Amino acid sequence: MKKIATLAEAYYTPLAPHCTQSYLGMTASFHVTASVPLFLIHESYDNELLGQIVRPHWTKDSDGYVSLPTGVGLCVDIDEQALARIAADPDFQYHWRGPSRLSDGSVADY
């Protein structure tokens, strides 16, 4: 993303990254966007289940604005006990819903 942001800056084009990862991926992406001069907006999705496992050191207000990550390293805490509990649950079903498939097997848009 940083290389794309540098190229976009050369053409005075703002950057609007999109991240559908967990809080871990979102936090890493927020770190990069904090260093982008022409940063415009960052799209991401909350995941309540993964929020039980990964606790980021940033906050989101009611309008959707996110603070910069604070702390050491990536600025997240992993609740290892919650992770072990969820991983040990044989009925746990969390499946990433990837691209849809058409009847002929080809990949369709989401």
VEXKEVEX-175457 format. One line per field, with one value per atom (N, C-alpha, C, O): residue number from 1; residue in one letter; chain; atom name; x, y, z. Coordinates in pm, whole numbers, plus 50000, padded with zeros to 5 digits. Example, Ala and Ser with C-alpha at 12.3 -4.5 7.8 and 13.67 -1.06 7.14 Angstrom:
<recs>
pos <- (1 / 1 / 1 / 1 / 2 / 2 / 2 / 2)
code <- (A / A / A / A / S / S / S / S)
unit <- (A / A / A / A / A / A / A / A)
site <- (N / CA / C / O / N / CA / C / O)
xx <- (51319 / 51230 / 51320 / 51424 / 51285 / 51367 / 51290 / 51341)
yy <- (49431 / 49550 / 49670 / 49668 / 49775 / 49894 / 50003 / 50114)
zz <- (50780 / 50780 / 50780 / 50846 / 50708 / 50714 / 50787 / 50804)
</recs>
This chain:
<recs>
pos <- (1 / 1 / 1 / 1 / 2 / 2 / 2 / 2 / 3 / 3 / 3 / 3 / 4 / 4 / 4 / 4 / 5 / 5 / 5 / 5 / 6 / 6 / 6 / 6 / 7 / 7 / 7 / 7 / 8 / 8 / 8 / 8 / 9 / 9 / 9 / 9 / 10 / 10 / 10 / 10 / 11 / 11 / 11 / 11 / 12 / 12 / 12 / 12 / 13 / 13 / 13 / 13 / 14 / 14 / 14 / 14 / 15 / 15 / 15 / 15 / 16 / 16 / 16 / 16 / 17 / 17 / 17 / 17 / 18 / 18 / 18 / 18 / 19 / 19 / 19 / 19 / 20 / 20 / 20 / 20 / 21 / 21 / 21 / 21 / 22 / 22 / 22 / 22 / 23 / 23 / 23 / 23 / 24 / 24 / 24 / 24 / 25 / 25 / 25 / 25 / 26 / 26 / 26 / 26 / 27 / 27 / 27 / 27 / 28 / 28 / 28 / 28 / 29 / 29 / 29 / 29 / 30 / 30 / 30 / 30 / 31 / 31 / 31 / 31 / 32 / 32 / 32 / 32 / 33 / 33 / 33 / 33 / 34 / 34 / 34 / 34 / 35 / 35 / 35 / 35 / 36 / 36 / 36 / 36 / 37 / 37 / 37 / 37 / 38 / 38 / 38 / 38 / 39 / 39 / 39 / 39 / 40 / 40 / 40 / 40 / 41 / 41 / 41 / 41 / 42 / 42 / 42 / 42 / 43 / 43 / 43 / 43 / 44 / 44 / 44 / 44 / 45 / 45 / 45 / 45 / 46 / 46 / 46 / 46 / 47 / 47 / 47 / 47 / 48 / 48 / 48 / 48 / 49 / 49 / 49 / 49 / 50 / 50 / 50 / 50 / 51 / 51 / 51 / 51 / 52 / 52 / 52 / 52 / 53 / 53 / 53 / 53 / 54 / 54 / 54 / 54 / 55 / 55 / 55 / 55 / 56 / 56 / 56 / 56 / 57 / 57 / 57 / 57 / 58 / 58 / 58 / 58 / 59 / 59 / 59 / 59 / 60 / 60 / 60 / 60 / 61 / 61 / 61 / 61 / 62 / 62 / 62 / 62 / 63 / 63 / 63 / 63 / 64 / 64 / 64 / 64 / 65 / 65 / 65 / 65 / 66 / 66 / 66 / 66 / 67 / 67 / 67 / 67 / 68 / 68 / 68 / 68 / 69 / 69 / 69 / 69 / 70 / 70 / 70 / 70 / 71 / 71 / 71 / 71 / 72 / 72 / 72 / 72 / 73 / 73 / 73 / 73 / 74 / 74 / 74 / 74 / 75 / 75 / 75 / 75 / 76 / 76 / 76 / 76 / 77 / 77 / 77 / 77 / 78 / 78 / 78 / 78 / 79 / 79 / 79 / 79 / 80 / 80 / 80 / 80 / 81 / 81 / 81 / 81 / 82 / 82 / 82 / 82 / 83 / 83 / 83 / 83 / 84 / 84 / 84 / 84 / 85 / 85 / 85 / 85 / 86 / 86 / 86 / 86 / 87 / 87 / 87 / 87 / 88 / 88 / 88 / 88 / 89 / 89 / 89 / 89 / 90 / 90 / 90 / 90 / 91 / 91 / 91 / 91 / 92 / 92 / 92 / 92 / 93 / 93 / 93 / 93 / 94 / 94 / 94 / 94 / 95 / 95 / 95 / 95 / 96 / 96 / 96 / 96 / 97 / 97 / 97 / 97 / 98 / 98 / 98 / 98 / 99 / 99 / 99 / 99 / 100 / 100 / 100 / 100 / 101 / 101 / 101 / 101 / 102 / 102 / 102 / 102 / 103 / 103 / 103 / 103 / 104 / 104 / 104 / 104 / 105 / 105 / 105 / 105 / 106 / 106 / 106 / 106 / 107 / 107 / 107 / 107 / 108 / 108 / 108 / 108 / 109 / 109 / 109 / 109 / 110 / 110 / 110 / 110)
code <- (M / M / M / M / K / K / K / K / K / K / K / K / I / I / I / I / A / A / A / A / T / T / T / T / L / L / L / L / A / A / A / A / E / E / E / E / A / A / A / A / Y / Y / Y / Y / Y / Y / Y / Y / T / T / T / T / P / P / P / P / L / L / L / L / A / A / A / A / P / P / P / P / H / H / H / H / C / C / C / C / T / T / T / T / Q / Q / Q / Q / S / S / S / S / Y / Y / Y / Y / L / L / L / L / G / G / G / G / M / M / M / M / T / T / T / T / A / A / A / A / S / S / S / S / F / F / F / F / H / H / H / H / V / V / V / V / T / T / T / T / A / A / A / A / S / S / S / S / V / V / V / V / P / P / P / P / L / L / L / L / F / F / F / F / L / L / L / L / I / I / I / I / H / H / H / H / E / E / E / E / S / S / S / S / Y / Y / Y / Y / D / D / D / D / N / N / N / N / E / E / E / E / L / L / L / L / L / L / L / L / G / G / G / G / Q / Q / Q / Q / I / I / I / I / V / V / V / V / R / R / R / R / P / P / P / P / H / H / H / H / W / W / W / W / T / T / T / T / K / K / K / K / D / D / D / D / S / S / S / S / D / D / D / D / G / G / G / G / Y / Y / Y / Y / V / V / V / V / S / S / S / S / L / L / L / L / P / P / P / P / T / T / T / T / G / G / G / G / V / V / V / V / G / G / G / G / L / L / L / L / C / C / C / C / V / V / V / V / D / D / D / D / I / I / I / I / D / D / D / D / E / E / E / E / Q / Q / Q / Q / A / A / A / A / L / L / L / L / A / A / A / A / R / R / R / R / I / I / I / I / A / A / A / A / A / A / A / A / D / D / D / D / P / P / P / P / D / D / D / D / F / F / F / F / Q / Q / Q / Q / Y / Y / Y / Y / H / H / H / H / W / W / W / W / R / R / R / R / G / G / G / G / P / P / P / P / S / S / S / S / R / R / R / R / L / L / L / L / S / S / S / S / D / D / D / D / G / G / G / G / S / S / S / S / V / V / V / V / A / A / A / A / D / D / D / D / Y / Y / Y / Y)
unit <- (A / A / A / A / A / A / A / A / A / A / A / A / A / A / A / A / A / A / A / A / A / A / A / A / A / A / A / A / A / A / A / A / A / A / A / A / A / A / A / A / A / A / A / A / A / A / A / A / A / A / A / A / A / A / A / A / A / A / A / A / A / A / A / A / A / A / A / A / A / A / A / A / A / A / A / A / A / A / A / A / A / A / A / A / A / A / A / A / A / A / A / A / A / A / A / A / A / A / A / A / A / A / A / A / A / A / A / A / A / A / A / A / A / A / A / A / A / A / A / A / A / A / A / A / A / A / A / A / A / A / A / A / A / A / A / A / A / A / A / A / A / A / A / A / A / A / A / A / A / A / A / A / A / A / A / A / A / A / A / A / A / A / A / A / A / A / A / A / A / A / A / A / A / A / A / A / A / A / A / A / A / A / A / A / A / A / A / A / A / A / A / A / A / A / A / A / A / A / A / A / A / A / A / A / A / A / A / A / A / A / A / A / A / A / A / A / A / A / A / A / A / A / A / A / A / A / A / A / A / A / A / A / A / A / A / A / A / A / A / A / A / A / A / A / A / A / A / A / A / A / A / A / A / A / A / A / A / A / A / A / A / A / A / A / A / A / A / A / A / A / A / A / A / A / A / A / A / A / A / A / A / A / A / A / A / A / A / A / A / A / A / A / A / A / A / A / A / A / A / A / A / A / A / A / A / A / A / A / A / A / A / A / A / A / A / A / A / A / A / A / A / A / A / A / A / A / A / A / A / A / A / A / A / A / A / A / A / A / A / A / A / A / A / A / A / A / A / A / A / A / A / A / A / A / A / A / A / A / A / A / A / A / A / A / A / A / A / A / A / A / A / A / A / A / A / A / A / A / A / A / A / A / A / A / A / A / A / A / A / A / A / A / A / A / A / A / A / A / A / A / A / A / A / A / A / A / A / A / A / A / A / A / A / A / A / A / A / A / A / A / A / A / A / A / A / A / A / A / A / A / A / A / A / A / A / A / A / A / A / A)
site <- (N / CA / C / O / N / CA / C / O / N / CA / C / O / N / CA / C / O / N / CA / C / O / N / CA / C / O / N / CA / C / O / N / CA / C / O / N / CA / C / O / N / CA / C / O / N / CA / C / O / N / CA / C / O / N / CA / C / O / N / CA / C / O / N / CA / C / O / N / CA / C / O / N / CA / C / O / N / CA / C / O / N / CA / C / O / N / CA / C / O / N / CA / C / O / N / CA / C / O / N / CA / C / O / N / CA / C / O / N / CA / C / O / N / CA / C / O / N / CA / C / O / N / CA / C / O / N / CA / C / O / N / CA / C / O / N / CA / C / O / N / CA / C / O / N / CA / C / O / N / CA / C / O / N / CA / C / O / N / CA / C / O / N / CA / C / O / N / CA / C / O / N / CA / C / O / N / CA / C / O / N / CA / C / O / N / CA / C / O / N / CA / C / O / N / CA / C / O / N / CA / C / O / N / CA / C / O / N / CA / C / O / N / CA / C / O / N / CA / C / O / N / CA / C / O / N / CA / C / O / N / CA / C / O / N / CA / C / O / N / CA / C / O / N / CA / C / O / N / CA / C / O / N / CA / C / O / N / CA / C / O / N / CA / C / O / N / CA / C / O / N / CA / C / O / N / CA / C / O / N / CA / C / O / N / CA / C / O / N / CA / C / O / N / CA / C / O / N / CA / C / O / N / CA / C / O / N / CA / C / O / N / CA / C / O / N / CA / C / O / N / CA / C / O / N / CA / C / O / N / CA / C / O / N / CA / C / O / N / CA / C / O / N / CA / C / O / N / CA / C / O / N / CA / C / O / N / CA / C / O / N / CA / C / O / N / CA / C / O / N / CA / C / O / N / CA / C / O / N / CA / C / O / N / CA / C / O / N / CA / C / O / N / CA / C / O / N / CA / C / O / N / CA / C / O / N / CA / C / O / N / CA / C / O / N / CA / C / O / N / CA / C / O / N / CA / C / O / N / CA / C / O / N / CA / C / O / N / CA / C / O / N / CA / C / O / N / CA / C / O / N / CA / C / O / N / CA / C / O / N / CA / C / O / N / CA / C / O / N / CA / C / O / N / CA / C / O / N / CA / C / O / N / CA / C / O / N / CA / C / O / N / CA / C / O)
xx <- (50083 / 50000 / 50087 / 50052 / 50198 / 50285 / 50341 / 50353 / 50375 / 50426 / 50316 / 50343 / 50196 / 50083 / 50058 / 50032 / 50065 / 50043 / 50150 / 50119 / 50273 / 50380 / 50356 / 50375 / 50315 / 50285 / 50164 / 50164 / 50061 / 49943 / 49979 / 49926 / 50067 / 50109 / 50177 / 50160 / 50254 / 50323 / 50224 / 50256 / 50103 / 49999 / 49888 / 49780 / 49916 / 49821 / 49686 / 49581 / 49692 / 49572 / 49559 / 49652 / 49447 / 49431 / 49415 / 49375 / 49446 / 49439 / 49320 / 49299 / 49243 / 49127 / 49135 / 49067 / 49217 / 49232 / 49107 / 49021 / 49100 / 48987 / 49046 / 49137 / 48994 / 49048 / 48934 / 48860 / 48920 / 48816 / 48875 / 48817 / 48989 / 49057 / 49002 / 48905 / 49065 / 49032 / 49086 / 49145 / 49065 / 49121 / 49273 / 49333 / 49334 / 49479 / 49519 / 49608 / 49452 / 49480 / 49442 / 49512 / 49328 / 49285 / 49386 / 49418 / 49437 / 49533 / 49662 / 49718 / 49708 / 49828 / 49802 / 49889 / 49685 / 49649 / 49640 / 49681 / 49586 / 49578 / 49718 / 49738 / 49814 / 49952 / 50006 / 50069 / 49982 / 50033 / 49962 / 50027 / 49830 / 49757 / 49792 / 49777 / 49839 / 49881 / 50002 / 50030 / 50074 / 50194 / 50171 / 50265 / 50046 / 50015 / 49972 / 49873 / 50046 / 50013 / 49874 / 49806 / 49832 / 49704 / 49599 / 49516 / 49602 / 49504 / 49365 / 49347 / 49266 / 49131 / 49036 / 48977 / 49022 / 48928 / 48974 / 49043 / 48937 / 48974 / 48846 / 48776 / 48817 / 48699 / 48738 / 48835 / 48664 / 48689 / 48560 / 48462 / 48560 / 48441 / 48471 / 48573 / 48382 / 48396 / 48356 / 48272 / 48417 / 48382 / 48375 / 48478 / 48254 / 48235 / 48303 / 48359 / 48300 / 48362 / 48513 / 48571 / 48575 / 48720 / 48756 / 48869 / 48662 / 48685 / 48695 / 48747 / 48645 / 48659 / 48800 / 48845 / 48870 / 49003 / 49111 / 49209 / 49094 / 49192 / 49136 / 49028 / 49209 / 49166 / 49263 / 49376 / 49218 / 49307 / 49320 / 49234 / 49429 / 49454 / 49418 / 49497 / 49299 / 49242 / 49093 / 49036 / 49031 / 48888 / 48815 / 48874 / 48687 / 48603 / 48484 / 48417 / 48458 / 48346 / 48216 / 48217 / 48107 / 47976 / 47964 / 47877 / 48050 / 48049 / 48140 / 48147 / 48211 / 48299 / 48443 / 48523 / 48477 / 48616 / 48699 / 48657 / 48819 / 48907 / 49028 / 49084 / 49069 / 49191 / 49312 / 49300 / 49428 / 49550 / 49581 / 49553 / 49638 / 49678 / 49785 / 49875 / 49776 / 49876 / 49931 / 49862 / 50054 / 50115 / 50242 / 50304 / 50279 / 50403 / 50373 / 50273 / 50458 / 50443 / 50322 / 50301 / 50244 / 50127 / 50012 / 49917 / 50020 / 49919 / 49789 / 49680 / 49799 / 49683 / 49718 / 49834 / 49616 / 49633 / 49555 / 49442 / 49614 / 49549 / 49506 / 49589 / 49377 / 49325 / 49344 / 49259 / 49454 / 49488 / 49390 / 49367 / 49333 / 49234 / 49107 / 49051 / 49061 / 48943 / 48971 / 48885 / 49090 / 49129 / 49129 / 49079 / 49186 / 49190 / 49049 / 49018 / 48962 / 48825 / 48748 / 48678 / 48762 / 48691 / 48749 / 48674 / 48881 / 48945 / 48908 / 48906 / 48880 / 48846 / 48699 / 48660 / 48617 / 48473 / 48447 / 48466 / 48404 / 48381 / 48263 / 48252 / 48174 / 48059 / 48084 / 47997 / 48203 / 48236 / 48241 / 48312 / 48165 / 48162 / 48178 / 48081 / 48298 / 48323 / 48387 / 48504 / 48310 / 48359 / 48364 / 48268 / 48477 / 48488 / 48404 / 48420 / 48315 / 48229 / 48301 / 48298 / 48365 / 48440 / 48350 / 48228 / 48407 / 48328 / 48222 / 48244 / 48110 / 48004 / 48044 / 48128 / 47983 / 48009 / 47879 / 47772 / 47891 / 47776 / 47754 / 47837 / 47642 / 47608 / 47714 / 47727 / 47789 / 47893 / 48026 / 48124 / 48029 / 48150 / 48238 / 48336 / 48207 / 48291 / 48265 / 48159 / 48365 / 48358 / 48278 / 48298 / 48185 / 48103 / 48144 / 48222 / 48091 / 48113 / 48048 / 47968 / 48082 / 48028 / 47880 / 47819)
yy <- (49882 / 50000 / 50125 / 50225 / 50120 / 50239 / 50276 / 50394 / 50178 / 50206 / 50269 / 50362 / 50219 / 50276 / 50419 / 50507 / 50442 / 50577 / 50674 / 50790 / 50628 / 50715 / 50752 / 50868 / 50656 / 50684 / 50777 / 50870 / 50752 / 50839 / 50982 / 51077 / 50996 / 51129 / 51206 / 51328 / 51137 / 51202 / 51265 / 51361 / 51209 / 51262 / 51335 / 51358 / 51371 / 51444 / 51372 / 51434 / 51241 / 51159 / 51103 / 51038 / 51127 / 51074 / 50922 / 50862 / 50863 / 50718 / 50682 / 50744 / 50582 / 50535 / 50383 / 50313 / 50330 / 50185 / 50116 / 50178 / 49988 / 49904 / 49781 / 49719 / 49745 / 49633 / 49553 / 49604 / 49428 / 49343 / 49238 / 49132 / 49269 / 49177 / 49185 / 49256 / 49112 / 49119 / 49249 / 49330 / 49268 / 49386 / 49388 / 49496 / 49275 / 49268 / 49331 / 49415 / 49291 / 49349 / 49495 / 49574 / 49530 / 49669 / 49759 / 49867 / 49713 / 49792 / 49812 / 49922 / 49707 / 49720 / 49819 / 49900 / 49813 / 49905 / 50048 / 50141 / 50068 / 50202 / 50260 / 50381 / 50175 / 50221 / 50280 / 50386 / 50210 / 50258 / 50386 / 50481 / 50390 / 50509 / 50632 / 50744 / 50613 / 50728 / 50797 / 50912 / 50728 / 50787 / 50833 / 50872 / 50829 / 50867 / 51013 / 51050 / 51098 / 51241 / 51272 / 51361 / 51201 / 51230 / 51125 / 51089 / 51077 / 50979 / 51043 / 51153 / 50975 / 51027 / 50958 / 51024 / 50828 / 50752 / 50607 / 50561 / 50535 / 50394 / 50315 / 50340 / 50221 / 50137 / 50006 / 49942 / 49967 / 49840 / 49793 / 49868 / 49671 / 49611 / 49557 / 49492 / 49583 / 49527 / 49380 / 49338 / 49303 / 49162 / 49135 / 49124 / 49123 / 49109 / 48985 / 48990 / 48874 / 48752 / 48770 / 48737 / 48822 / 48842 / 48950 / 48952 / 49040 / 49141 / 49082 / 49146 / 48959 / 48890 / 48836 / 48813 / 48815 / 48756 / 48864 / 48861 / 48957 / 49063 / 49194 / 49237 / 49256 / 49385 / 49494 / 49502 / 49576 / 49679 / 49797 / 49821 / 49870 / 49990 / 50114 / 50208 / 50115 / 50231 / 50229 / 50126 / 50343 / 50352 / 50404 / 50469 / 50373 / 50421 / 50494 / 50440 / 50616 / 50691 / 50658 / 50578 / 50719 / 50688 / 50727 / 50676 / 50816 / 50856 / 50768 / 50786 / 50674 / 50585 / 50630 / 50565 / 50741 / 50790 / 50707 / 50678 / 50670 / 50584 / 50664 / 50742 / 50642 / 50707 / 50631 / 50518 / 50694 / 50625 / 50516 / 50534 / 50403 / 50300 / 50354 / 50426 / 50319 / 50361 / 50239 / 50138 / 50247 / 50138 / 50090 / 50161 / 49969 / 49909 / 49806 / 49735 / 49799 / 49700 / 49731 / 49845 / 49629 / 49648 / 49714 / 49760 / 49719 / 49786 / 49708 / 49765 / 49578 / 49494 / 49395 / 49359 / 49352 / 49245 / 49124 / 49137 / 49005 / 48881 / 48811 / 48784 / 48783 / 48709 / 48560 / 48497 / 48506 / 48367 / 48268 / 48162 / 48300 / 48210 / 48205 / 48098 / 48320 / 48323 / 48249 / 48177 / 48267 / 48199 / 48047 / 47974 / 48001 / 47857 / 47802 / 47692 / 47880 / 47837 / 47822 / 47723 / 47920 / 47914 / 47804 / 47733 / 47788 / 47685 / 47545 / 47452 / 47527 / 47396 / 47360 / 47246 / 47455 / 47432 / 47358 / 47416 / 47230 / 47154 / 47207 / 47179 / 47283 / 47338 / 47476 / 47535 / 47528 / 47662 / 47661 / 47581 / 47751 / 47760 / 47905 / 47982 / 47940 / 48074 / 48055 / 48019 / 48080 / 48061 / 48195 / 48272 / 48221 / 48341 / 48321 / 48223 / 48414 / 48404 / 48473 / 48595 / 48393 / 48446 / 48480 / 48491 / 48496 / 48531 / 48424 / 48305 / 48468 / 48376 / 48303 / 48350 / 48189 / 48112 / 48099 / 48080 / 48108 / 48089 / 47940 / 47859 / 47904 / 47763 / 47688 / 47567 / 47757 / 47691 / 47683 / 47631 / 47733 / 47727 / 47849 / 47860 / 47942 / 48061 / 48155 / 48153 / 48238 / 48329 / 48452 / 48511 / 48491 / 48611 / 48716 / 48689 / 48836 / 48942 / 48904 / 48811 / 48974 / 48943 / 48958 / 48936)
zz <- (50000 / 50000 / 50000 / 49937 / 50069 / 50078 / 49940 / 49909 / 49859 / 49725 / 49638 / 49562 / 49649 / 49575 / 49621 / 49539 / 49751 / 49806 / 49756 / 49727 / 49744 / 49695 / 49549 / 49510 / 49468 / 49329 / 49317 / 49236 / 49399 / 49397 / 49436 / 49379 / 49533 / 49577 / 49465 / 49454 / 49382 / 49270 / 49173 / 49103 / 49168 / 49078 / 49155 / 49101 / 49279 / 49364 / 49372 / 49364 / 49389 / 49396 / 49538 / 49586 / 49605 / 49741 / 49742 / 49642 / 49853 / 49870 / 49958 / 50062 / 49916 / 49993 / 50003 / 49928 / 50096 / 50105 / 50159 / 50222 / 50132 / 50172 / 50241 / 50187 / 50358 / 50433 / 50494 / 50578 / 50453 / 50509 / 50604 / 50624 / 50660 / 50749 / 50891 / 50918 / 50980 / 51121 / 51180 / 51109 / 51309 / 51376 / 51364 / 51363 / 51354 / 51337 / 51204 / 51199 / 51096 / 50964 / 50955 / 50894 / 51017 / 51016 / 51086 / 51038 / 51201 / 51277 / 51196 / 51194 / 51130 / 51046 / 50934 / 50901 / 50875 / 50767 / 50818 / 50748 / 50939 / 50997 / 51020 / 51004 / 51058 / 51077 / 50947 / 50947 / 50837 / 50707 / 50666 / 50622 / 50678 / 50632 / 50714 / 50666 / 50836 / 50918 / 50858 / 50891 / 50771 / 50710 / 50567 / 50499 / 50520 / 50382 / 50378 / 50441 / 50304 / 50301 / 50242 / 50292 / 50140 / 50075 / 50109 / 50025 / 50232 / 50279 / 50279 / 50331 / 50222 / 50213 / 50310 / 50396 / 50298 / 50379 / 50383 / 50291 / 50488 / 50500 / 50525 / 50623 / 50439 / 50456 / 50522 / 50481 / 50624 / 50691 / 50757 / 50764 / 50803 / 50861 / 50999 / 51021 / 51093 / 51227 / 51223 / 51144 / 51310 / 51325 / 51475 / 51542 / 51526 / 51671 / 51727 / 51837 / 51653 / 51702 / 51715 / 51818 / 51611 / 51617 / 51718 / 51767 / 51748 / 51850 / 51990 / 52081 / 52007 / 52136 / 52153 / 52265 / 52043 / 52046 / 52037 / 52112 / 51945 / 51920 / 51972 / 51931 / 52063 / 52119 / 52073 / 52121 / 51980 / 51928 / 52024 / 52108 / 52010 / 52091 / 52011 / 52002 / 51955 / 51888 / 51915 / 51950 / 51899 / 51926 / 51802 / 51715 / 51796 / 51687 / 51748 / 51836 / 51701 / 51757 / 51681 / 51588 / 51722 / 51665 / 51517 / 51447 / 51471 / 51330 / 51245 / 51124 / 51308 / 51235 / 51225 / 51158 / 51291 / 51289 / 51386 / 51498 / 51342 / 51420 / 51465 / 51388 / 51590 / 51640 / 51587 / 51540 / 51597 / 51559 / 51662 / 51780 / 51618 / 51713 / 51807 / 51764 / 51934 / 52033 / 52103 / 52118 / 52145 / 52218 / 52151 / 52071 / 52184 / 52137 / 52028 / 52035 / 51930 / 51824 / 51737 / 51698 / 51707 / 51622 / 51697 / 51635 / 51829 / 51913 / 51923 / 51915 / 51941 / 51967 / 52077 / 52095 / 52150 / 52248 / 52198 / 52150 / 52209 / 52171 / 52300 / 52387 / 52312 / 52427 / 52398 / 52335 / 52444 / 52412 / 52472 / 52414 / 52587 / 52647 / 52563 / 52541 / 52515 / 52428 / 52297 / 52247 / 52243 / 52120 / 52140 / 52056 / 52252 / 52281 / 52301 / 52257 / 52368 / 52392 / 52259 / 52238 / 52173 / 52044 / 51956 / 51889 / 51957 / 51875 / 51922 / 51841 / 52051 / 52105 / 52086 / 52110 / 52044 / 52028 / 51897 / 51790 / 51903 / 51779 / 51697 / 51578 / 51761 / 51690 / 51632 / 51567 / 51656 / 51607 / 51455 / 51394 / 51397 / 51251 / 51209 / 51208 / 51177 / 51124 / 50988 / 50976 / 50887 / 50752 / 50681 / 50683 / 50621 / 50540 / 50416 / 50343 / 50393 / 50275 / 50160 / 50146 / 50081 / 49968 / 49851 / 49868 / 49733 / 49617 / 49587 / 49609 / 49538 / 49499 / 49372 / 49296 / 49350 / 49228 / 49151 / 49208 / 49021 / 48934 / 48912 / 48952 / 48848 / 48830 / 48749 / 48764 / 48663 / 48584 / 48659 / 48606 / 48784 / 48867 / 48858 / 48932 / 48768 / 48755 / 48874 / 48935 / 48904 / 49017 / 48979 / 48872 / 49067 / 49046 / 49148 / 49239 / 49132 / 49228 / 49360 / 49365 / 49467 / 49599 / 49604 / 49708)
</recs>
